[in-house]
Structures are given as C-alpha cells and as structure tokens.
Amino acid sequence: MLLYENRFLFTGDHLDWDREAERLYASRDHCWCSWAEQTKSMNRLAGYTFEWVLPGHGQRVQLSPEIMRLELQALVQRMRTQD
C-alpha cells in the first residue's frame, strides 16, 4: 500500500469498498500469504489518517477520516473472526 499526503491510500488488492454491504472489505481469496498478517496490517492502518481508499481492483471510497478509522476497526474485527 501507499499512503499519499495522509489523504489517499492506494491499496492494491489489500482493501476495497463493498458497495452492497457499504463497508470496507478485505478478500481472503486475494490474500496470497497469511490472513493473520493481513489482519495485523489492517489493524496498523487504523493508526493512520486518510479519507480515500483507492484499490487496484474493486470499489474506491471517500469517507471522513473519523468514519474511515471506525470502518477499518470494524473490518479488523470481522477479519479476526475469520481466522
């Protein structure tokens, strides 16, 4: 991933927006290494400020930094239940 100007997060296949569920999404199908490590990586992201998620594939989204942090924390919780 690349965080540019604490505003734009280019995520590759790591993270995108699920239009139907209206929430951040990580796909286990696109996790080629370790789901546990990807979950830790997502958790570390919650310490950064950004408002755009710009994935290599999937839906992009813009949210306020506060809502983005809450969305990311909720995603981490969902990912932990999938271990």
PDB file as gemmi writes it, atoms N, CA and C in Angstrom:
CRYST1    1.000    1.000    1.000  90.00  90.00  90.00 P 1                      
ATOM      1  N   MET A   1       0.830  -1.179   0.000  1.00  0.00           N  
ATOM      2  CA  MET A   1       0.000   0.000   0.000  1.00  0.00           C  
ATOM      3  C   MET A   1       0.874   1.241   0.000  1.00  0.00           C  
ATOM      4  N   LEU A   2       0.264   2.332  -0.428  1.00  0.00           N  
ATOM      5  CA  LEU A   2       0.944   3.623  -0.448  1.00  0.00           C  
ATOM      6  C   LEU A   2      -0.025   4.669   0.092  1.00  0.00           C  
ATOM      7  N   LEU A   3       0.398   5.368   1.133  1.00  0.00           N  
ATOM      8  CA  LEU A   3      -0.385   6.470   1.683  1.00  0.00           C  
ATOM      9  C   LEU A   3       0.231   7.771   1.198  1.00  0.00           C  
ATOM     10  N   TYR A   4      -0.554   8.555   0.491  1.00  0.00           N  
ATOM     11  CA  TYR A   4      -0.079   9.804  -0.092  1.00  0.00           C  
ATOM     12  C   TYR A   4      -0.759  10.985   0.593  1.00  0.00           C  
ATOM     13  N   GLU A   5       0.060  11.881   1.144  1.00  0.00           N  
ATOM     14  CA  GLU A   5      -0.389  13.117   1.785  1.00  0.00           C  
ATOM     15  C   GLU A   5      -1.435  12.889   2.877  1.00  0.00           C  
ATOM     16  N   ASN A   6      -1.358  11.764   3.572  1.00  0.00           N  
ATOM     17  CA  ASN A   6      -2.318  11.437   4.637  1.00  0.00           C  
ATOM     18  C   ASN A   6      -3.765  11.642   4.195  1.00  0.00           C  
ATOM     19  N   ARG A   7      -3.996  11.353   2.919  1.00  0.00           N  
ATOM     20  CA  ARG A   7      -5.337  11.529   2.374  1.00  0.00           C  
ATOM     21  C   ARG A   7      -5.741  10.379   1.461  1.00  0.00           C  
ATOM     22  N   PHE A   8      -4.810   9.924   0.626  1.00  0.00           N  
ATOM     23  CA  PHE A   8      -5.106   8.914  -0.386  1.00  0.00           C  
ATOM     24  C   PHE A   8      -4.363   7.620  -0.053  1.00  0.00           C  
ATOM     25  N   LEU A   9      -5.096   6.535   0.127  1.00  0.00           N  
ATOM     26  CA  LEU A   9      -4.481   5.236   0.396  1.00  0.00           C  
ATOM     27  C   LEU A   9      -4.679   4.348  -0.831  1.00  0.00           C  
ATOM     28  N   PHE A  10      -3.580   4.082  -1.536  1.00  0.00           N  
ATOM     29  CA  PHE A  10      -3.590   3.155  -2.675  1.00  0.00           C  
ATOM     30  C   PHE A  10      -3.362   1.758  -2.111  1.00  0.00           C  
ATOM     31  N   THR A  11      -4.324   0.864  -2.300  1.00  0.00           N  
ATOM     32  CA  THR A  11      -4.325  -0.392  -1.549  1.00  0.00           C  
ATOM     33  C   THR A  11      -4.024  -1.655  -2.356  1.00  0.00           C  
ATOM     34  N   GLY A  12      -3.923  -1.564  -3.662  1.00  0.00           N  
ATOM     35  CA  GLY A  12      -3.731  -2.793  -4.431  1.00  0.00           C  
ATOM     36  C   GLY A  12      -4.911  -3.723  -4.210  1.00  0.00           C  
ATOM     37  N   ASP A  13      -4.624  -4.976  -3.875  1.00  0.00           N  
ATOM     38  CA  ASP A  13      -5.678  -5.968  -3.592  1.00  0.00           C  
ATOM     39  C   ASP A  13      -5.951  -6.102  -2.102  1.00  0.00           C  
ATOM     40  N   HIS A  14      -5.321  -5.277  -1.293  1.00  0.00           N  
ATOM     41  CA  HIS A  14      -5.361  -5.405   0.163  1.00  0.00           C  
ATOM     42  C   HIS A  14      -6.712  -5.009   0.757  1.00  0.00           C  
ATOM     43  N   LEU A  15      -7.344  -3.998   0.171  1.00  0.00           N  
ATOM     44  CA  LEU A  15      -8.512  -3.386   0.799  1.00  0.00           C  
ATOM     45  C   LEU A  15      -9.342  -2.684  -0.265  1.00  0.00           C  
ATOM     46  N   ASP A  16     -10.682  -2.809  -0.172  1.00  0.00           N  
ATOM     47  CA  ASP A  16     -11.566  -2.043  -1.047  1.00  0.00           C  
ATOM     48  C   ASP A  16     -12.894  -1.792  -0.351  1.00  0.00           C  
ATOM     49  N   TRP A  17     -13.836  -1.250  -1.074  1.00  0.00           N  
ATOM     50  CA  TRP A  17     -15.150  -0.919  -0.548  1.00  0.00           C  
ATOM     51  C   TRP A  17     -16.174  -1.883  -1.130  1.00  0.00           C  
ATOM     52  N   ASP A  18     -16.964  -2.490  -0.259  1.00  0.00           N  
ATOM     53  CA  ASP A  18     -18.040  -3.384  -0.672  1.00  0.00           C  
ATOM     54  C   ASP A  18     -19.294  -2.532  -0.865  1.00  0.00           C  
ATOM     55  N   ARG A  19     -19.663  -2.314  -2.120  1.00  0.00           N  
ATOM     56  CA  ARG A  19     -20.812  -1.461  -2.439  1.00  0.00           C  
ATOM     57  C   ARG A  19     -22.111  -1.984  -1.855  1.00  0.00           C  
ATOM     58  N   GLU A  20     -22.298  -3.287  -1.937  1.00  0.00           N  
ATOM     59  CA  GLU A  20     -23.559  -3.870  -1.471  1.00  0.00           C  
ATOM     60  C   GLU A  20     -23.697  -3.778   0.046  1.00  0.00           C  
ATOM     61  N   ALA A  21     -22.641  -4.119   0.765  1.00  0.00           N  
ATOM     62  CA  ALA A  21     -22.684  -4.083   2.228  1.00  0.00           C  
ATOM     63  C   ALA A  21     -22.387  -2.687   2.778  1.00  0.00           C  
ATOM     64  N   GLU A  22     -21.867  -1.802   1.919  1.00  0.00           N  
ATOM     65  CA  GLU A  22     -21.494  -0.441   2.301  1.00  0.00           C  
ATOM     66  C   GLU A  22     -20.522  -0.428   3.480  1.00  0.00           C  
ATOM     67  N   ARG A  23     -19.400  -1.119   3.260  1.00  0.00           N  
ATOM     68  CA  ARG A  23     -18.357  -1.177   4.281  1.00  0.00           C  
ATOM     69  C   ARG A  23     -17.030  -1.563   3.634  1.00  0.00           C  
ATOM     70  N   LEU A  24     -15.939  -1.327   4.359  1.00  0.00           N  
ATOM     71  CA  LEU A  24     -14.629  -1.750   3.882  1.00  0.00           C  
ATOM     72  C   LEU A  24     -14.576  -3.261   3.835  1.00  0.00           C  
ATOM     73  N   TYR A  25     -13.760  -3.763   2.905  1.00  0.00           N  
ATOM     74  CA  TYR A  25     -13.730  -5.200   2.648  1.00  0.00           C  
ATOM     75  C   TYR A  25     -12.313  -5.659   2.337  1.00  0.00           C  
ATOM     76  N   ALA A  26     -11.968  -6.801   2.876  1.00  0.00           N  
ATOM     77  CA  ALA A  26     -10.728  -7.492   2.535  1.00  0.00           C  
ATOM     78  C   ALA A  26     -11.107  -8.899   2.086  1.00  0.00           C  
ATOM     79  N   SER A  27     -10.534  -9.335   0.993  1.00  0.00           N  
ATOM     80  CA  SER A  27     -10.881 -10.631   0.435  1.00  0.00           C  
ATOM     81  C   SER A  27      -9.845 -11.683   0.799  1.00  0.00           C  
ATOM     82  N   ARG A  28     -10.301 -12.713   1.430  1.00  0.00           N  
ATOM     83  CA  ARG A  28      -9.407 -13.825   1.745  1.00  0.00           C  
ATOM     84  C   ARG A  28      -8.921 -14.497   0.458  1.00  0.00           C  
ATOM     85  N   ASP A  29      -9.717 -14.424  -0.595  1.00  0.00           N  
ATOM     86  CA  ASP A  29      -9.336 -15.013  -1.880  1.00  0.00           C  
ATOM     87  C   ASP A  29      -8.135 -14.306  -2.507  1.00  0.00           C  
ATOM     88  N   HIS A  30      -7.942 -13.026  -2.155  1.00  0.00           N  
ATOM     89  CA  HIS A  30      -6.826 -12.263  -2.702  1.00  0.00           C  
ATOM     90  C   HIS A  30      -5.665 -12.132  -1.716  1.00  0.00           C  
ATOM     91  N   CYS A  31      -5.747 -12.851  -0.633  1.00  0.00           N  
ATOM     92  CA  CYS A  31      -4.657 -12.869   0.353  1.00  0.00           C  
ATOM     93  C   CYS A  31      -3.788 -14.078   0.033  1.00  0.00           C  
ATOM     94  N   TRP A  32      -2.655 -13.824  -0.622  1.00  0.00           N  
ATOM     95  CA  TRP A  32      -1.820 -14.920  -1.101  1.00  0.00           C  
ATOM     96  C   TRP A  32      -0.856 -15.436  -0.059  1.00  0.00           C  
ATOM     97  N   CYS A  33      -0.769 -14.800   1.066  1.00  0.00           N  
ATOM     98  CA  CYS A  33       0.225 -15.208   2.055  1.00  0.00           C  
ATOM     99  C   CYS A  33      -0.463 -15.619   3.350  1.00  0.00           C  
ATOM    100  N   SER A  34      -0.604 -14.715   4.278  1.00  0.00           N  
ATOM    101  CA  SER A  34      -1.124 -15.027   5.602  1.00  0.00           C  
ATOM    102  C   SER A  34      -2.280 -14.096   5.966  1.00  0.00           C  
ATOM    103  N   TRP A  35      -3.442 -14.669   6.221  1.00  0.00           N  
ATOM    104  CA  TRP A  35      -4.597 -13.878   6.634  1.00  0.00           C  
ATOM    105  C   TRP A  35      -4.314 -13.205   7.985  1.00  0.00           C  
ATOM    106  N   ALA A  36      -3.645 -13.886   8.871  1.00  0.00           N  
ATOM    107  CA  ALA A  36      -3.304 -13.302  10.171  1.00  0.00           C  
ATOM    108  C   ALA A  36      -2.415 -12.072  10.000  1.00  0.00           C  
ATOM    109  N   GLU A  37      -1.431 -12.143   9.091  1.00  0.00           N  
ATOM    110  CA  GLU A  37      -0.558 -10.986   8.842  1.00  0.00           C  
ATOM    111  C   GLU A  37      -1.321  -9.853   8.164  1.00  0.00           C  
ATOM    112  N   GLN A  38      -2.229 -10.193   7.272  1.00  0.00           N  
ATOM    113  CA  GLN A  38      -3.026  -9.155   6.631  1.00  0.00           C  
ATOM    114  C   GLN A  38      -3.921  -8.475   7.664  1.00  0.00           C  
ATOM    115  N   THR A  39      -4.461  -9.231   8.593  1.00  0.00           N  
ATOM    116  CA  THR A  39      -5.280  -8.657   9.666  1.00  0.00           C  
ATOM    117  C   THR A  39      -4.453  -7.705  10.517  1.00  0.00           C  
ATOM    118  N   LYS A  40      -3.226  -8.100  10.858  1.00  0.00           N  
ATOM    119  CA  LYS A  40      -2.336  -7.214  11.621  1.00  0.00           C  
ATOM    120  C   LYS A  40      -2.039  -5.940  10.841  1.00  0.00           C  
ATOM    121  N   SER A  41      -1.832  -6.077   9.546  1.00  0.00           N  
ATOM    122  CA  SER A  41      -1.565  -4.920   8.693  1.00  0.00           C  
ATOM    123  C   SER A  41      -2.750  -3.960   8.702  1.00  0.00           C  
ATOM    124  N   MET A  42      -3.950  -4.493   8.590  1.00  0.00           N  
ATOM    125  CA  MET A  42      -5.153  -3.646   8.627  1.00  0.00           C  
ATOM    126  C   MET A  42      -5.263  -2.937   9.974  1.00  0.00           C  
ATOM    127  N   ASN A  43      -4.950  -3.646  11.039  1.00  0.00           N  
ATOM    128  CA  ASN A  43      -5.012  -3.048  12.368  1.00  0.00           C  
ATOM    129  C   ASN A  43      -4.028  -1.879  12.484  1.00  0.00           C  
ATOM    130  N   ARG A  44      -2.832  -2.031  11.918  1.00  0.00           N  
ATOM    131  CA  ARG A  44      -1.843  -0.940  11.936  1.00  0.00           C  
ATOM    132  C   ARG A  44      -2.341   0.276  11.149  1.00  0.00           C  
ATOM    133  N   LEU A  45      -3.088   0.038  10.083  1.00  0.00           N  
ATOM    134  CA  LEU A  45      -3.628   1.140   9.286  1.00  0.00           C  
ATOM    135  C   LEU A  45      -4.521   2.064  10.102  1.00  0.00           C  
ATOM    136  N   ALA A  46      -5.174   1.536  11.118  1.00  0.00           N  
ATOM    137  CA  ALA A  46      -6.074   2.356  11.938  1.00  0.00           C  
ATOM    138  C   ALA A  46      -5.321   3.483  12.642  1.00  0.00           C  
ATOM    139  N   GLY A  47      -4.008   3.399  12.712  1.00  0.00           N  
ATOM    140  CA  GLY A  47      -3.204   4.454  13.307  1.00  0.00           C  
ATOM    141  C   GLY A  47      -2.887   5.587  12.349  1.00  0.00           C  
ATOM    142  N   TYR A  48      -3.304   5.472  11.105  1.00  0.00           N  
ATOM    143  CA  TYR A  48      -3.033   6.497  10.093  1.00  0.00           C  
ATOM    144  C   TYR A  48      -4.317   7.245   9.751  1.00  0.00           C  
ATOM    145  N   THR A  49      -4.143   8.436   9.233  1.00  0.00           N  
ATOM    146  CA  THR A  49      -5.274   9.252   8.818  1.00  0.00           C  
ATOM    147  C   THR A  49      -5.333   9.279   7.291  1.00  0.00           C  
ATOM    148  N   PHE A  50      -6.488   8.953   6.750  1.00  0.00           N  
ATOM    149  CA  PHE A  50      -6.719   9.046   5.307  1.00  0.00           C  
ATOM    150  C   PHE A  50      -8.216   9.083   5.069  1.00  0.00           C  
ATOM    151  N   GLU A  51      -8.608   9.542   3.904  1.00  0.00           N  
ATOM    152  CA  GLU A  51     -10.030   9.633   3.591  1.00  0.00           C  
ATOM    153  C   GLU A  51     -10.420   8.925   2.301  1.00  0.00           C  
ATOM    154  N   TRP A  52      -9.438   8.525   1.524  1.00  0.00           N  
ATOM    155  CA  TRP A  52      -9.713   7.797   0.279  1.00  0.00           C  
ATOM    156  C   TRP A  52      -9.086   6.414   0.356  1.00  0.00           C  
ATOM    157  N   VAL A  53      -9.835   5.397  -0.057  1.00  0.00           N  
ATOM    158  CA  VAL A  53      -9.302   4.061  -0.324  1.00  0.00           C  
ATOM    159  C   VAL A  53      -9.390   3.886  -1.832  1.00  0.00           C  
ATOM    160  N   LEU A  54      -8.226   3.701  -2.455  1.00  0.00           N  
ATOM    161  CA  LEU A  54      -8.125   3.578  -3.917  1.00  0.00           C  
ATOM    162  C   LEU A  54      -7.504   2.220  -4.237  1.00  0.00           C  
ATOM    163  N   PRO A  55      -8.337   1.202  -4.439  1.00  0.00           N  
ATOM    164  CA  PRO A  55      -7.833  -0.150  -4.675  1.00  0.00           C  
ATOM    165  C   PRO A  55      -7.395  -0.373  -6.117  1.00  0.00           C  
ATOM    166  N   GLY A  56      -6.584  -1.409  -6.293  1.00  0.00           N  
ATOM    167  CA  GLY A  56      -6.210  -1.822  -7.641  1.00  0.00           C  
ATOM    168  C   GLY A  56      -7.395  -2.447  -8.354  1.00  0.00           C  
ATOM    169  N   HIS A  57      -8.252  -3.101  -7.606  1.00  0.00           N  
ATOM    170  CA  HIS A  57      -9.479  -3.716  -8.111  1.00  0.00           C  
ATOM    171  C   HIS A  57     -10.565  -3.427  -7.096  1.00  0.00           C  
ATOM    172  N   GLY A  58     -11.783  -3.372  -7.528  1.00  0.00           N  
ATOM    173  CA  GLY A  58     -12.882  -3.132  -6.596  1.00  0.00           C  
ATOM    174  C   GLY A  58     -13.251  -1.667  -6.523  1.00  0.00           C  
ATOM    175  N   GLN A  59     -14.126  -1.375  -5.615  1.00  0.00           N  
ATOM    176  CA  GLN A  59     -14.727  -0.046  -5.494  1.00  0.00           C  
ATOM    177  C   GLN A  59     -13.879   0.872  -4.624  1.00  0.00           C  
ATOM    178  N   ARG A  60     -13.660   2.087  -5.089  1.00  0.00           N  
ATOM    179  CA  ARG A  60     -12.986   3.097  -4.272  1.00  0.00           C  
ATOM    180  C   ARG A  60     -14.036   3.782  -3.397  1.00  0.00           C  
ATOM    181  N   VAL A  61     -13.554   4.483  -2.370  1.00  0.00           N  
ATOM    182  CA  VAL A  61     -14.478   5.182  -1.479  1.00  0.00           C  
ATOM    183  C   VAL A  61     -13.775   6.368  -0.826  1.00  0.00           C  
ATOM    184  N   GLN A  62     -14.559   7.395  -0.552  1.00  0.00           N  
ATOM    185  CA  GLN A  62     -14.092   8.537   0.230  1.00  0.00           C  
ATOM    186  C   GLN A  62     -15.002   8.677   1.439  1.00  0.00           C  
ATOM    187  N   LEU A  63     -14.404   8.709   2.612  1.00  0.00           N  
ATOM    188  CA  LEU A  63     -15.120   8.905   3.868  1.00  0.00           C  
ATOM    189  C   LEU A  63     -14.331   9.897   4.709  1.00  0.00           C  
ATOM    190  N   SER A  64     -14.972  10.490   5.685  1.00  0.00           N  
ATOM    191  CA  SER A  64     -14.212  11.356   6.587  1.00  0.00           C  
ATOM    192  C   SER A  64     -13.163  10.495   7.307  1.00  0.00           C  
ATOM    193  N   PRO A  65     -12.054  11.081   7.702  1.00  0.00           N  
ATOM    194  CA  PRO A  65     -11.029  10.295   8.407  1.00  0.00           C  
ATOM    195  C   PRO A  65     -11.566   9.576   9.647  1.00  0.00           C  
ATOM    196  N   GLU A  66     -12.476  10.203  10.359  1.00  0.00           N  
ATOM    197  CA  GLU A  66     -13.036   9.575  11.563  1.00  0.00           C  
ATOM    198  C   GLU A  66     -13.867   8.352  11.214  1.00  0.00           C  
ATOM    199  N   ILE A  67     -14.705   8.473  10.192  1.00  0.00           N  
ATOM    200  CA  ILE A  67     -15.529   7.334   9.769  1.00  0.00           C  
ATOM    201  C   ILE A  67     -14.644   6.246   9.166  1.00  0.00           C  
ATOM    202  N   MET A  68     -13.633   6.634   8.424  1.00  0.00           N  
ATOM    203  CA  MET A  68     -12.721   5.653   7.837  1.00  0.00           C  
ATOM    204  C   MET A  68     -12.061   4.824   8.934  1.00  0.00           C  
ATOM    205  N   ARG A  69     -11.627   5.473  10.015  1.00  0.00           N  
ATOM    206  CA  ARG A  69     -10.992   4.743  11.119  1.00  0.00           C  
ATOM    207  C   ARG A  69     -11.987   3.753  11.748  1.00  0.00           C  
ATOM    208  N   LEU A  70     -13.224   4.185  11.944  1.00  0.00           N  
ATOM    209  CA  LEU A  70     -14.243   3.286  12.502  1.00  0.00           C  
ATOM    210  C   LEU A  70     -14.517   2.115  11.565  1.00  0.00           C  
ATOM    211  N   GLU A  71     -14.602   2.392  10.272  1.00  0.00           N  
ATOM    212  CA  GLU A  71     -14.813   1.328   9.287  1.00  0.00           C  
ATOM    213  C   GLU A  71     -13.657   0.322   9.314  1.00  0.00           C  
ATOM    214  N   LEU A  72     -12.460   0.836   9.413  1.00  0.00           N  
ATOM    215  CA  LEU A  72     -11.285  -0.026   9.435  1.00  0.00           C  
ATOM    216  C   LEU A  72     -11.260  -0.886  10.696  1.00  0.00           C  
ATOM    217  N   GLN A  73     -11.595  -0.305  11.822  1.00  0.00           N  
ATOM    218  CA  GLN A  73     -11.647  -1.068  13.071  1.00  0.00           C  
ATOM    219  C   GLN A  73     -12.706  -2.163  12.996  1.00  0.00           C  
ATOM    220  N   ALA A  74     -13.849  -1.857  12.403  1.00  0.00           N  
ATOM    221  CA  ALA A  74     -14.900  -2.866  12.240  1.00  0.00           C  
ATOM    222  C   ALA A  74     -14.435  -3.982  11.308  1.00  0.00           C  
ATOM    223  N   LEU A  75     -13.719  -3.630  10.248  1.00  0.00           N  
ATOM    224  CA  LEU A  75     -13.185  -4.642   9.338  1.00  0.00           C  
ATOM    225  C   LEU A  75     -12.205  -5.564  10.058  1.00  0.00           C  
ATOM    226  N   VAL A  76     -11.330  -4.996  10.847  1.00  0.00           N  
ATOM    227  CA  VAL A  76     -10.357  -5.815  11.588  1.00  0.00           C  
ATOM    228  C   VAL A  76     -11.096  -6.812  12.484  1.00  0.00           C  
ATOM    229  N   GLN A  77     -12.152  -6.380  13.132  1.00  0.00           N  
ATOM    230  CA  GLN A  77     -12.916  -7.294  13.984  1.00  0.00           C  
ATOM    231  C   GLN A  77     -13.520  -8.437  13.156  1.00  0.00           C  
ATOM    232  N   ARG A  78     -14.054  -8.118  11.979  1.00  0.00           N  
ATOM    233  CA  ARG A  78     -14.620  -9.171  11.119  1.00  0.00           C  
ATOM    234  C   ARG A  78     -13.519 -10.124  10.667  1.00  0.00           C  
ATOM    235  N   MET A  79     -12.361  -9.570  10.322  1.00  0.00           N  
ATOM    236  CA  MET A  79     -11.257 -10.415   9.858  1.00  0.00           C  
ATOM    237  C   MET A  79     -10.788 -11.365  10.960  1.00  0.00           C  
ATOM    238  N   ARG A  80     -10.762 -10.884  12.184  1.00  0.00           N  
ATOM    239  CA  ARG A  80     -10.322 -11.731  13.312  1.00  0.00           C  
ATOM    240  C   ARG A  80     -11.259 -12.908  13.520  1.00  0.00           C  
ATOM    241  N   THR A  81     -12.538 -12.737  13.225  1.00  0.00           N  
ATOM    242  CA  THR A  81     -13.476 -13.844  13.391  1.00  0.00           C  
ATOM    243  C   THR A  81     -13.345 -14.880  12.284  1.00  0.00           C  
ATOM    244  N   GLN A  82     -12.631 -14.524  11.198  1.00  0.00           N  
ATOM    245  CA  GLN A  82     -12.442 -15.439  10.081  1.00  0.00           C  
ATOM    246  C   GLN A  82     -11.164 -16.261  10.207  1.00  0.00           C  
ATOM    247  N   ASP A  83     -10.403 -16.054  11.281  1.00  0.00           N  
ATOM    248  CA  ASP A  83      -9.151 -16.821  11.466  1.00  0.00           C  
ATOM    249  C   ASP A  83      -9.444 -18.281  11.670  1.00  0.00           C  
TER     250      ASP A  83                                                      
END                                                                             
